[in-house]
Amino acid sequence: MSELITLARPYAVAAYERAKETQSSDAWQDMLSFLSTLLQDPRMRRAATNPRARKDAFLGALLDVCRDHLSADGENFLRLLVQNHRLDLIQHICTLFSQYRAQDEGYIDVSVVTAYPLDDEEQRRIAATVENLLKRQPRLIVRQDKSLIGGVVIHAGDRVIDASVRGQLQRLEKSLCH
């Protein structure tokens, strides 16, 4: 995994620099997210990794699919990824691009996974806690996972705060078994 991130880094840096240069960070974020989502489809993955497929034919078909979602810069970027056999890095490129943008713009994306829906006050408290801890403005992305039983798991950058009942039970099990 770290090897893939290392390979993706120069592409993400180039994309972010171009986005800043052209003041099109939102558009680039949308393009990269679209490509990342598109290439998660198993059929697209198979087509992208098929060694017998002609690269130019695949690229043409891919550009047709992406026509309404890519700018001229986005098309050139996609061509570069296909030409260099780096299309498989798109998810990592998208993630790194988001991190560079967040860092540059002074915020951090925070994933909050909760067993039950959070009301506005709970979200404000979590945001305030994260902001105090990291000294950056958090942008919460909340999703629900009933398997947590209760509590929350917060991912902010490389930090993880597991305040879930499931996590507590797992830690208790480890302490009892060892």
Summary of the structure (lengths in Angstrom):
residues: 178
radius of gyration: 19.6
end to end distance: 29.7
largest distance: 58.7
contacts: 495
relative contact order: 0.12
helix: 67%
strand: 16%
